[in-house]
Amino acid sequence: MPTKTVVVGSSVGLHARPAALISEAAGELGSDVFIGLPGDEPVDASSSLMIMTLGAGNGDTVEVSGEDQAAVDAIAAMVESDLDA
């Protein structure tokens, strides 16, 4: 399973707005993508509520994984960017 480790770029972390944008994009990919803190159980990236339960803040490291490398790369790029800008 392709996995990419990235640093959360949004100034508020993976909270309401960034989580909603990521989950919307993940839901449109047609492939399961997961986000998790290293060593913890990953959550479904298409669920904004599940993303917010991670409690990942700005600068935290998270792992994005899934069956499709392109989908993993797309969601990882969103996690790295400042979605609050």
VMD Tcl script that draws the C-alpha trace (Angstrom):
set ca {
  {0.00 0.00 0.00}
  {1.56 3.32 -1.05}
  {2.25 5.60 1.91}
  {3.57 9.14 2.06}
  {4.69 10.96 5.21}
  {3.92 14.70 5.18}
  {3.82 17.69 7.52}
  {0.49 19.44 8.13}
  {0.67 22.87 6.48}
  {-2.61 24.51 7.53}
  {-2.17 27.06 10.29}
  {-5.11 25.56 12.26}
  {-4.03 21.99 11.57}
  {-6.49 19.43 10.25}
  {-9.51 21.19 11.70}
  {-12.90 22.08 10.19}
  {-12.14 23.87 6.90}
  {-9.01 21.91 5.91}
  {-10.67 18.62 6.91}
  {-13.75 19.45 4.84}
  {-11.67 20.31 1.76}
  {-9.55 17.17 2.10}
  {-12.54 14.89 2.66}
  {-14.39 16.34 -0.33}
  {-11.38 15.77 -2.58}
  {-10.80 12.26 -1.19}
  {-14.44 11.35 -1.80}
  {-14.12 12.30 -5.46}
  {-11.02 10.19 -6.13}
  {-12.74 6.83 -6.49}
  {-10.06 5.19 -4.37}
  {-9.81 4.72 -0.60}
  {-7.29 7.04 1.07}
  {-6.41 7.11 4.77}
  {-4.71 9.65 7.04}
  {-3.14 8.82 10.37}
  {-0.60 9.86 12.92}
  {2.50 7.65 12.80}
  {1.94 4.56 14.96}
  {-1.83 5.13 15.26}
  {-4.73 3.63 13.33}
  {-5.42 5.68 10.18}
  {-8.85 7.16 9.45}
  {-10.85 7.44 6.24}
  {-9.76 10.63 4.44}
  {-13.23 11.04 2.92}
  {-14.68 11.77 6.39}
  {-14.03 15.28 7.69}
  {-15.17 14.25 11.18}
  {-12.69 11.36 11.28}
  {-9.88 13.64 10.07}
  {-10.64 16.11 12.88}
  {-10.49 13.30 15.47}
  {-6.79 12.92 14.70}
  {-6.09 16.24 16.42}
  {-3.23 16.90 14.01}
  {-1.95 20.46 14.31}
  {0.24 22.67 12.16}
  {3.68 21.11 11.82}
  {2.58 17.63 12.92}
  {3.66 14.68 10.82}
  {0.95 12.44 9.36}
  {0.94 9.45 7.03}
  {-1.30 9.36 3.97}
  {-1.91 5.90 2.53}
  {-4.13 4.15 0.03}
  {-4.27 1.69 -2.85}
  {-3.59 4.26 -5.58}
  {-0.32 6.23 -5.60}
  {-1.85 9.17 -7.49}
  {-4.66 9.45 -4.93}
  {-2.17 9.31 -2.05}
  {-0.04 12.01 -3.70}
  {-3.08 14.25 -4.29}
  {-4.28 14.09 -0.68}
  {-0.73 14.38 0.70}
  {-0.27 17.59 -1.32}
  {-3.46 19.02 0.20}
  {-2.36 18.11 3.74}
  {0.97 19.88 3.16}
  {-0.61 23.09 1.88}
  {-2.15 25.89 3.94}
  {-5.83 25.32 3.22}
  {-6.76 28.29 5.42}
  {-4.94 30.80 3.23}
}
mol new
graphics top color blue
foreach p $ca { graphics top sphere $p radius 0.5 }
foreach p [lrange $ca 0 end-1] q [lrange $ca 1 end] { graphics top cylinder $p $q radius 0.2 }
display resetview
